[in-house]
Amino acid sequence: MSIQERNDLVLEYLWCIDCVIRQNYGLVQAARLDGDDVYQSLALRLIRAVELYKPGARSMKGYIFSQLKYELLTCKSSKARYGFCAASYDLRGAVVSLDALMESTAHAM
């Protein structure tokens, strides 16, 4: 498949991202995920799904939806949210603002 063919298919199935986000909006809100970050993650997964799709028992649309739903579930992992590879799944409060860090070091001196 050429890059142009892939890009055309991605554009054709771009609506799937909005559909998955709408169907799982409660999850996105409950996990306090940034909408733009979620959209970007799903867009990258869509590109990979189009590239890796092999015609067979499942339609391309079905394959794309399953890939996007899986990606949405992994968006809330600590690795995805904070970039920590060895972090526990439910890591909370791992990100500290630089202002808070500077303030705490100023108090310690």
C-alpha positions as CSV (number, residue, x, y, z in Angstrom):
1,M,0.0,0.0,0.0
2,S,1.4,3.4,-1.0
3,I,1.5,6.3,1.5
4,Q,-1.2,8.1,-0.6
5,E,-3.5,5.1,-0.4
6,R,-2.9,4.9,3.4
7,N,-3.6,8.6,3.8
8,D,-6.8,8.3,1.8
9,L,-8.0,5.5,4.0
10,V,-7.1,7.3,7.2
11,L,-9.1,10.4,6.0
12,E,-12.0,8.1,5.1
13,Y,-12.1,6.5,8.6
14,L,-11.2,9.6,10.6
15,W,-14.8,9.9,11.8
16,C,-14.2,6.7,13.8
17,I,-12.1,8.6,16.3
18,D,-14.9,11.1,17.1
19,C,-17.3,8.2,17.4
20,V,-15.2,6.3,19.9
21,I,-14.6,9.4,21.9
22,R,-18.3,10.2,22.0
23,Q,-19.1,6.6,23.0
24,N,-16.6,6.7,25.8
25,Y,-16.8,10.4,26.9
26,G,-17.6,9.4,30.5
27,L,-14.4,7.4,30.7
28,V,-12.4,10.3,29.3
29,Q,-13.9,12.7,31.8
30,A,-13.6,10.3,34.8
31,A,-10.0,9.5,34.0
32,R,-9.3,13.3,33.6
33,L,-7.7,12.8,30.2
34,D,-7.0,15.8,28.0
35,G,-9.2,15.6,24.9
36,D,-6.5,16.7,22.5
37,D,-4.1,14.1,23.8
38,V,-6.7,11.4,23.5
39,Y,-7.5,12.4,19.9
40,Q,-3.8,12.4,19.0
41,S,-3.3,9.0,20.5
42,L,-6.3,7.6,18.6
43,A,-5.2,9.3,15.4
44,L,-1.8,7.6,15.6
45,R,-3.5,4.2,16.3
46,L,-5.8,4.8,13.3
47,I,-2.8,5.2,11.1
48,R,-1.2,2.0,12.4
49,A,-4.4,0.1,12.1
50,V,-4.8,1.1,8.5
51,E,-1.2,0.1,7.8
52,L,-1.5,-3.3,9.6
53,Y,-4.9,-4.3,8.5
54,K,-5.0,-7.7,6.7
55,P,-8.2,-8.5,4.8
56,G,-9.9,-11.6,6.3
57,A,-12.7,-12.4,8.7
58,R,-13.0,-8.9,10.0
59,S,-13.9,-5.7,8.1
60,M,-11.5,-2.8,8.1
61,K,-14.1,-0.7,10.0
62,G,-14.4,-3.4,12.7
63,Y,-10.7,-3.7,13.0
64,I,-10.2,0.1,13.3
65,F,-12.9,0.3,16.0
66,S,-11.3,-2.5,18.0
67,Q,-7.9,-0.9,17.8
68,L,-9.2,2.6,18.7
69,K,-11.1,1.2,21.7
70,Y,-8.0,-0.6,22.9
71,E,-6.0,2.6,22.5
72,L,-8.5,4.6,24.5
73,L,-8.2,2.1,27.4
74,T,-4.4,2.4,27.4
75,C,-4.6,6.2,27.3
76,K,-5.3,6.3,31.0
77,S,-2.3,4.2,32.0
78,S,0.6,5.8,34.0
79,K,3.0,5.2,31.1
80,A,0.8,7.1,28.7
81,R,-0.1,9.9,31.1
82,Y,3.3,10.5,32.7
83,G,5.8,8.7,30.5
84,F,6.9,6.4,33.3
85,C,7.7,2.9,31.9
86,A,7.9,1.1,35.2
87,A,5.1,3.1,36.9
88,S,2.2,1.3,38.6
89,Y,-1.1,1.4,36.7
90,D,-2.9,3.6,39.3
91,L,-0.1,6.1,39.9
92,R,-1.5,9.4,41.1
93,G,0.1,12.7,41.8
94,A,3.3,11.8,40.0
95,V,3.5,15.2,38.2
96,V,4.5,18.2,40.3
97,S,4.6,21.7,38.9
98,L,8.0,23.4,38.8
99,D,6.5,26.2,40.9
100,A,5.6,23.8,43.7
101,L,9.1,22.2,43.4
102,M,10.9,25.5,43.7
103,E,8.6,26.6,46.5
104,S,9.4,23.4,48.5
105,T,13.1,23.7,48.0
106,A,13.0,27.4,49.0
107,H,11.3,26.4,52.3
108,A,13.8,23.7,52.9
109,M,16.7,26.2,52.8
